[in-house]
């Protein structure tokens, strides 16, 4: 029997119906469950009896039930079964802060500051009641989804301190070395220990990495002895806040979460982003690219006033364009040229470059009437392929081949005609085209046609043969 099914059997006579395992922390499993009568979602935290003796657990539960704050995951009740005990906690649909931080994109600065402000507000409420968390880290910060962003809620309040009391001073069981204050490695803690962890978290959110890394022993040495080096990517205005929070000596840090929150808001005011700390003022997007895009200056090599709005633009580089002799000093052999196709309503024009478009030695065959093709309906798309440029309209597919003859118009070759409007796509190698149309009352029809005169590719034929 699996763990989930075993727990589901235990909860059959409970008020809650198990939905699934959502987390596995150092203090136990966390399940998502629904109240059988109301359907309200909750989180059930499974606490091992051997690890958390009843008399100590009940004493700590009194503190957990007293924490009622929007930025703290509230403990609602205690659920007993024949074989276990489960804390009934608020369910946070946004997951953990760690899950967001491991995405390819990272949190924007306004959203990061908003979440840190939420964490400090929750800590201030707990600290005012003499409760120290002892294990602030992204895994213990849960997120609720709001209309304009996320709100942060601190979880596992009191459980970390209870675990420390039970297991002694072994920091491997009482916290996360990457986020622990120096005194925590000696089994000591205070209100400012949590603020040190928040400083590490703020550093990571802004810089994209933690100030220290390595094995637990290396982390211990770094937290105790190594000075914090703030990278240039952290804005200057925020460095003093981080440096104060990450002081080695507890007395040199912020004296309280409220003081650190006030400093955070003050700097945000100077930075012009104080309104961003308001949950109603967070602006999308919430995430930003983890690697900033390189800045490339725009240098104009050629400018041209357009007579008509462009509806399509594409380039076929290094086209083997056949050119008539005695045109701009070229012979009749194929040349590697660049063709620029432009769609203007129901017209396509072509410009031919004898060398690279950005080559200072470029020469361009001047476009004339022969380099313009007209169509009966508006052009929807231009697709460059090895044969030339394909032109797609609502019902037709044309090909503008790579050939240049001044006495001939840019004559399009009709390749496919549909009886009604549809959608078309061409294989990247230009071997076949797929067309989707709606044939009432039969429904939608997907057709394939070869552009090489050799039938549908074998892979497509095999796929079609398997359709009902």
C-alpha positions in Angstrom: 0.0 0.0 0.0 1.4 3.4 -1.0 1.8 6.3 1.5 -1.0 8.2 0.0 -3.4 5.3 0.0 -2.5 4.4 3.6 -3.1 8.0 4.7 -6.4 8.0 2.7 -7.5 4.9 4.6 -6.6 6.7 7.9 -8.7 9.7 7.0 -11.9 7.9 5.9 -13.5 8.7 9.2 -12.0 12.2 9.2 -13.7 15.5 8.2 -11.1 15.8 5.4 -10.7 13.9 2.1 -7.1 13.5 0.9 -6.3 14.9 -2.5 -2.6 14.2 -2.8 1.0 14.7 -1.5 2.2 18.3 -2.2 5.4 18.5 -0.2 8.0 16.6 1.8 9.8 18.8 4.3 12.3 18.1 7.0 9.5 18.0 9.6 7.1 15.7 7.8 4.9 15.2 4.8 2.4 17.8 3.6 -0.9 16.8 1.9 -3.6 18.7 0.2 -7.1 17.8 1.5 -10.6 19.1 1.1 -13.2 19.5 3.9 -15.9 16.9 3.2 -18.8 19.2 3.8 -17.6 22.6 2.6 -15.0 21.6 0.0 -12.6 24.1 1.5 -8.9 23.2 0.7 -6.5 22.8 3.5 -3.0 21.5 4.0 -2.4 18.5 6.3 1.1 18.3 7.9 1.9 14.9 9.1 4.0 15.0 12.3 5.8 11.8 13.5 5.0 10.8 17.1 8.5 9.6 17.8 10.1 12.8 16.6 7.6 15.1 18.3 6.5 13.8 21.7 2.9 14.6 22.6 3.7 16.8 25.7 6.1 19.0 23.9 4.0 19.1 20.7 0.9 20.3 22.6 2.9 23.0 24.3 4.2 24.3 21.0 0.7 24.0 19.4 -0.6 26.6 21.8 1.8 29.1 20.3 1.0 28.1 16.7 -2.7 28.6 17.3 -2.1 32.1 18.6 -0.5 33.2 15.3 -3.2 34.9 13.3 -1.8 37.1 10.6 -2.3 37.5 6.8 1.4 36.7 6.2 1.6 33.6 8.3 0.2 30.2 7.4 -2.4 29.7 10.0 -2.7 26.5 12.0 -6.5 25.9 12.1 -6.8 22.7 14.1 -5.3 19.3 15.0 -6.6 16.2 13.3 -6.2 12.9 15.0 -6.4 9.4 13.4 -5.8 6.0 14.8 -2.1 6.1 13.8 -1.1 9.7 13.4 -1.6 13.4 14.1 -1.9 16.1 11.5 -1.8 19.9 11.7 -4.6 21.4 9.7 -3.0 24.4 8.0 -4.0 27.1 5.4 -3.6 25.8 1.8 -1.4 28.1 -0.4 -2.1 27.5 -4.1 1.0 29.3 -5.3 3.4 26.7 -3.9 6.7 27.7 -2.3 8.9 30.6 -3.0 11.6 28.1 -4.0 9.5 26.7 -6.8 9.2 30.3 -8.3 12.9 31.0 -7.8 14.0 27.9 -9.7 12.2 29.0 -12.9 14.2 30.1 -15.9 13.0 33.6 -15.2 13.3 35.2 -11.8 11.1 37.5 -9.8 11.1 41.2 -10.7 12.6 43.6 -8.2 9.2 45.1 -7.2 7.7 41.7 -6.6 10.7 40.6 -4.7 10.5 43.6 -2.4 6.8 43.0 -1.9 7.4 39.4 -0.8 10.2 40.4 1.6 7.9 43.0 3.1 5.3 40.3 3.6 7.8 38.1 5.3 8.9 40.8 7.7 5.3 41.7 8.5 4.7 38.1 9.4 7.9 37.9 11.5 7.0 41.1 13.3 3.7 39.5 14.4 5.4 36.3 15.6 8.3 38.1 17.3 5.9 40.3 19.3 4.6 37.0 20.8 8.1 35.7 21.6 8.1 33.1 18.8 11.3 32.8 16.7 11.0 30.8 13.4 14.7 29.6 13.3 14.4 28.3 9.7 13.5 31.1 7.3 14.2 29.9 3.7 12.4 29.8 0.4 11.0 26.4 1.1 9.2 27.7 4.2 7.7 30.7 2.3 4.4 29.8 0.7 2.6 31.9 -1.9 -1.0 32.9 -2.3 -2.1 34.1 -5.8 -3.8 37.5 -5.9 -5.1 39.6 -8.7 -1.9 41.6 -9.1 0.7 39.2 -8.0 1.7 36.9 -5.1 1.6 37.4 -1.4 4.0 35.6 0.9 3.1 33.6 4.0 5.6 32.2 6.4 5.0 28.5 7.3 6.4 26.1 9.9 6.4 28.6 12.7 7.5 27.1 16.0 8.1 23.7 14.5 11.8 24.5 13.8 12.4 25.6 17.4 10.6 22.6 18.8 12.8 20.3 16.6 15.9 22.1 17.9 14.8 21.6 21.5 14.3 17.9 20.9 17.4 17.2 18.9 19.9 19.5 20.6 22.4 21.7 18.9 22.9 19.7 15.7 22.4 22.4 13.1 21.8 19.8 10.4 18.4 19.1 11.9 17.5 22.5 13.1 17.9 24.7 10.0 19.3 25.3 6.6 23.1 26.2 6.7 22.8 28.4 3.6 20.4 30.7 5.4 21.5 30.4 9.1 22.8 33.2 11.2 26.3 32.7 12.7 25.0 32.2 16.2 22.7 29.4 15.0 25.7 27.2 14.3 26.3 27.2 18.1 22.8 26.3 19.0 21.8 29.9 19.9 19.1 32.0 18.4 17.3 35.3 18.8 14.8 37.5 17.0 17.6 38.9 14.8 18.5 35.4 13.7 15.4 35.4 11.6 16.4 38.8 10.2 19.8 37.5 9.1 18.0 34.7 7.1 15.7 37.4 5.5 18.9 39.2 4.5 20.2 36.1 2.8 16.8 35.7 1.1 16.7 39.3 -0.1 20.3 39.0 -1.4 19.3 35.9 -3.4 16.2 37.5 -4.8 18.0 40.5 -6.1 21.4 39.0 -7.2 20.1 35.7 -8.4 22.4 33.7 -6.1 23.2 33.4 -2.4 26.3 35.2 -0.9 27.8 31.9 0.3 27.8 28.3 -1.1 29.5 25.0 -0.4 29.2 22.1 2.0 27.7 22.6 5.5 31.1 23.0 7.0 32.2 25.5 4.3 28.9 27.4 4.8 29.5 27.5 8.6 33.0 29.0 8.1 31.7 31.5 5.6 28.8 32.8 7.8 31.1 33.1 10.8 34.2 34.6 9.1 33.8 35.6 5.4 32.6 39.2 4.6 29.7 39.6 2.3 30.6 40.8 -1.2 27.6 42.4 -2.9 27.8 42.1 -6.8 27.4 45.1 -9.1 24.0 43.7 -10.2 22.5 44.8 -6.8 21.4 48.4 -7.0 23.5 50.7 -4.8 20.5 52.0 -2.9 19.7 48.5 -1.5 23.2 47.5 -0.4 23.1 49.2 3.0 19.9 47.3 3.9 21.5 43.9 3.0 24.8 44.7 4.8 23.0 45.6 8.0 20.8 42.5 7.9 23.9 40.3 7.3 26.1 41.6 10.2 28.0 38.8 11.9 27.2 40.1 15.4 23.5 40.0 16.3 23.6 43.4 18.0 24.7 45.1 14.8 21.7 44.0 12.8 18.3 45.5 12.7 16.8 45.3 16.2 13.4 44.0 15.1 11.5 43.0 12.0 9.5 46.2 12.3 12.7 48.2 12.1 13.9 46.3 9.0 10.5 46.7 7.4 10.6 50.4 8.0 14.1 50.7 6.5 12.8 48.7 3.5 9.9 51.0 2.9 12.1 54.1 3.4 14.6 52.9 0.7 11.7 52.0 -1.6 10.5 55.6 -1.2 13.9 57.0 -2.2 14.0 54.5 -5.1 10.6 55.6 -6.2 9.1 52.2 -5.8 7.4 52.6 -2.4 3.9 52.1 -4.0 5.1 48.7 -5.3 5.1 47.3 -1.7 1.3 47.7 -1.8 -0.3 44.5 -3.0 -2.7 46.5 -5.1 0.1 48.3 -6.9 2.2 45.4 -8.2 2.5 45.6 -12.0 2.8 42.7 -14.3 5.1 41.0 -15.4 6.0 39.4 -12.1 9.0 37.7 -13.6 12.0 39.0 -15.5 14.6 37.2 -17.6 17.4 35.8 -15.5 20.0 37.0 -18.0 19.7 40.6 -19.3 19.6 40.9 -23.0 22.7 42.5 -24.6 22.3 46.1 -25.7 23.0 46.5 -29.4 22.9 50.0 -30.9 20.8 50.4 -34.0 22.8 51.7 -37.0 20.8 52.7 -40.0 22.5 51.6 -43.3 19.6 52.6 -45.5 16.3 54.3 -45.1 13.3 54.3 -47.4 9.9 56.0 -47.2 7.1 53.5 -47.7 4.3 54.3 -50.0 2.0 51.6 -48.6 1.9 49.9 -45.2 3.8 46.6 -45.1 1.8 43.5 -44.1 4.7 41.1 -44.6 8.5 41.1 -44.7 10.9 38.3 -45.3 14.5 37.6 -46.5 15.9 34.7 -48.4 19.7 34.9 -47.8 22.3 33.5 -50.2 19.7 32.6 -52.9 21.0 30.9 -56.0 19.4 33.5 -58.1 19.7 33.1 -61.9 20.4 36.5 -63.5 20.4 37.4 -67.2 23.8 38.4 -68.7 24.9 42.0 -68.9 22.8 43.1 -65.9 25.0 45.2 -63.5 28.1 43.4 -64.9 27.0 39.9 -63.9 27.2 36.8 -66.0 24.4 34.3 -66.4 25.7 31.9 -63.8 23.8 31.6 -60.4 25.0 34.0 -57.8 24.7 33.9 -54.0 22.4 37.0 -53.6 20.0 38.2 -50.9 16.4 38.7 -51.8 14.1 41.0 -49.7 10.4 40.4 -50.2 7.8 42.9 -49.0 4.0 42.5 -48.9 1.9 45.6 -49.3 -1.8 44.7 -49.3 -2.2 42.5 -52.4 1.2 43.3 -53.9 4.6 41.7 -53.4 7.8 43.5 -54.3 11.3 42.0 -54.4 14.6 43.8 -53.9 17.9 41.9 -54.8 21.2 42.6 -53.1 24.4 41.5 -54.8 26.1 41.2 -51.4 25.1 41.2 -47.8 22.6 43.8 -46.8 24.9 45.3 -44.2 28.0 45.0 -46.4 29.5 48.4 -47.1 30.3 47.3 -50.7 26.8 46.3 -51.4 25.2 46.8 -54.8 21.5 46.4 -55.3 19.7 45.7 -58.6 17.3 48.6 -58.7 13.7 47.4 -58.5 11.5 48.1 -61.5 8.0 47.1 -62.6 9.2 43.6 -63.3 9.9 43.2 -59.6 6.3 43.6 -58.4 3.6 40.9 -58.4 -0.1 41.5 -57.8 -2.7 39.1 -56.4 -6.5 39.1 -56.4 -6.8 39.1 -52.6 -4.8 40.4 -49.6 -1.6 38.6 -48.7 -1.6 36.9 -45.3 1.9 35.5 -45.0 5.3 35.3 -46.8 7.3 32.1 -46.2 10.9 31.9 -47.5 12.0 28.4 -48.7 14.7 27.0 -50.9 12.5 27.2 -54.1 11.9 30.9 -53.5 9.2 32.8 -51.6 5.8 31.3 -51.0 2.8 33.7 -50.8 -0.2 32.7 -48.8 -3.7 34.2 -49.2 -7.0 33.1 -47.6 -7.6 30.5 -50.4 -4.4 30.2 -52.5 -0.7 29.4 -52.3 1.8 30.9 -54.8 5.5 30.6 -55.4 7.7 33.4 -56.5 10.8 31.5 -57.8 14.3 32.7 -57.5 14.9 33.9 -61.0 15.5 37.4 -62.4 14.7 38.4 -66.0 14.1 42.1 -66.7 11.8 41.4 -69.6 9.5 39.2 -67.5 7.2 40.2 -64.7 7.7 38.7 -61.2 5.2 36.1 -62.2 3.8 34.0 -59.3 3.2 30.3 -59.9 -0.1 29.0 -58.5 0.6 26.0 -56.3 -2.7 25.3 -54.4 -6.2 26.6 -54.5 -8.9 26.0 -51.8 -12.6 26.1 -52.2 -13.1 28.1 -49.0 -10.9 30.1 -46.7 -8.4 28.0 -44.7 -5.1 27.9 -42.9 -1.9 26.7 -44.6 1.6 25.7 -43.4 4.7 24.6 -45.3 7.3 22.1 -44.3 10.6 24.0 -43.3 12.4 22.3 -46.2 9.7 23.3 -48.7 8.7 19.7 -49.4 5.0 19.7 -48.7 2.1 21.9 -47.6 -0.7 21.2 -45.2 -4.1 23.0 -45.6 -6.9 23.0 -43.0 -10.4 24.0 -44.1 -13.9 23.8 -42.6 -16.2 21.8 -44.9 -19.8 22.1 -43.6 -21.5 19.9 -42.6 -18.7 17.3 -42.8 -16.5 19.3 -40.4 -12.8 20.2 -40.6 -10.5 18.7 -43.3 -6.7 18.5 -43.2 -5.1 18.0 -46.6 -1.4 17.4 -47.5 0.1 18.2 -50.9 3.6 17.7 -52.1 5.6 20.6 -53.3 8.3 18.4 -54.9 6.0 16.5 -57.3 6.7 13.3 -55.4 3.7 12.8 -53.2 3.3 13.2 -49.5 6.3 12.4 -47.4 6.4 8.8 -46.1 6.1 10.0 -42.4 2.9 11.9 -43.2 1.5 9.1 -45.3 2.1 6.6 -42.4 0.4 9.0 -40.0 -2.6 9.4 -42.3 -3.0 5.7 -42.7 -3.4 5.3 -38.9 -6.2 7.8 -38.6 -9.7 6.3 -38.2 
